[in-house]
Amino acid sequence: MCGIVGLHLRNPDLYPQLGALLSVMLGEMQDRGADSAGVAIYGNPTWSPAGQSCVSLIGISGSAQAAADAVGSALGHTVDASFVDETLLLRSAVAPQLVLDAARAVFPNAVAAGFGRDLAVLKGVGRPVELVQRWGLGAASGWQGVGHTRMATESAVTPSGSHPYAVGPEQCLVHNGSFSNHASVRRELIRAGVQFDSDNDSEVGARFVANQLAQGRDVETALKELCGAFDGFYTLVVSDHDSFAVVRDAIACKPAVIAETDDWVAIASEYRALAALPNVELARVWEPQPEVVYAWNR
């Protein structure tokens, strides 16, 4: 059992409240998963300034400045860096893939938690309400965020095993449930040249979606392909720079609720995570149907 949350803001007046709203949502989902947690924030001007690429790394020791200097030397461009708790954020005004490649060359044993423009991914082990405080999430602004509280069932409790899985540029996936055939899908992806950072079944789903998107499919089509390729019980939220999508398995075993107003769209494992959103009493609220992909664009 895990908890998932997602919030897509349509009203720019609400952007300064993104982190505060997500903090409450994650806190409500803590009893669904208190092993670890993670968030992906789109559009925060401090963590991922406009016009710059941002790479989120886990497993880095030493100072942020030393890391910035080392990656900047490998990249041949200026790099700025800062720690948000255990996550190192590297920023530079070049293409995201170039920053990621340089970071991997310098820190081959680190885990890339996410990369892209306008995206910062934070992960940690511990109680979600405590992680939210350590990250300073309540003060974060942005236009979109997804989060996850984890109760580990398929792999070890580590920062790399926590969600979101952000394995493609500006892409994130959070998952409640389990894929029963993840090992066979993993082997197929490895044969296609895909590399993995963990033993988590959810990463297989994220890599599958990223592979579909890299072949030119849109998010909705990629999730339909996932429904055909994977067995198991799941609710998934997938986001990228400008979109936000939800899908459940054919039996819809794992709980999920969506709420929508003119100002925002939100998803959570349980309604209580949505109850504090502004004007939620005016929202259209429904349970997503099995294998129906619900998607919204910015």
URBEL-V937723 format. One record per residue. OMEGA is omega in radians with two decimals (NA if undefined). Layout:
omega = (OMEGA;OMEGA)
This chain:
omega = (3.09;3.08;3.08;3.07;3.05;-3.12;3.13;-3.06;3.09;-3.07;-3.14;3.11;3.14;-3.09;3.13;-3.09;-3.03;-3.08;3.13;3.13;3.12;3.12;3.11;-3.12;3.12;3.13;3.12;-3.13;-3.07;-3.09;2.99;-3.13;-3.07;3.14;-3.06;-3.12;3.08;3.09;2.96;-3.09;3.10;2.98;3.09;-3.02;3.10;-3.10;-3.10;-3.06;3.11;3.12;3.13;3.00;3.13;3.05;3.13;-3.10;3.06;3.10;-3.13;3.01;-3.08;-3.06;3.07;-3.13;3.11;3.10;3.13;-3.14;-3.10;3.14;3.10;3.10;3.12;-3.09;-3.05;3.11;3.12;3.11;3.04;-3.10;3.05;3.04;2.90;-2.98;-3.08;-3.09;3.06;3.09;3.10;-3.08;3.10;-3.09;3.04;-3.06;-3.11;-3.10;3.12;3.11;3.13;-3.14;3.13;3.13;3.13;3.10;-3.11;-3.08;-3.04;-3.11;3.12;3.08;3.06;-3.09;3.14;3.09;3.12;3.07;3.09;-3.10;2.97;-3.14;-3.14;3.13;3.08;3.07;3.14;-3.13;-3.08;-3.11;3.09;3.09;3.11;3.12;-3.13;3.11;-2.98;-3.04;-3.08;-3.12;-3.04;3.05;3.12;-3.12;-3.08;3.08;3.00;-3.11;-3.04;2.96;-2.91;2.86;-2.97;3.06;-3.01;-3.08;-3.02;3.07;3.14;3.05;-3.13;3.12;3.12;3.14;0.10;2.92;-3.07;-2.95;3.05;-3.09;-3.13;-3.10;3.08;3.05;2.95;-2.89;2.93;-3.12;3.12;3.06;-3.07;-3.12;-3.07;-3.11;-3.14;3.09;3.09;-3.14;3.12;3.14;3.10;3.09;3.10;3.08;-3.13;3.11;-3.08;3.13;-3.07;3.06;-3.04;3.12;-3.13;3.10;3.10;3.08;-3.14;3.12;3.10;3.14;3.14;3.11;3.08;-3.14;3.12;3.10;3.04;3.10;3.07;-3.06;-3.11;3.13;3.13;3.14;3.04;3.08;3.11;3.13;3.12;-3.04;-3.01;2.97;3.09;3.13;-3.06;2.79;-3.10;2.89;3.12;3.13;2.90;-3.00;-3.02;-3.11;-2.97;-3.02;-3.09;3.03;3.06;3.14;-3.02;3.14;-3.10;-3.06;-3.08;-3.02;3.07;3.06;3.12;3.03;-3.07;2.98;3.06;-3.05;-3.06;2.96;-3.11;3.08;3.04;3.09;-3.14;-3.08;-3.08;3.09;-3.13;-2.91;-3.11;3.14;-3.06;3.10;3.14;3.13;3.11;-3.02;2.88;-3.03;3.12;3.07;-3.13;-3.10;-3.12;3.04;2.99;3.13;3.08;-3.06;3.10;3.13;3.12;NA)
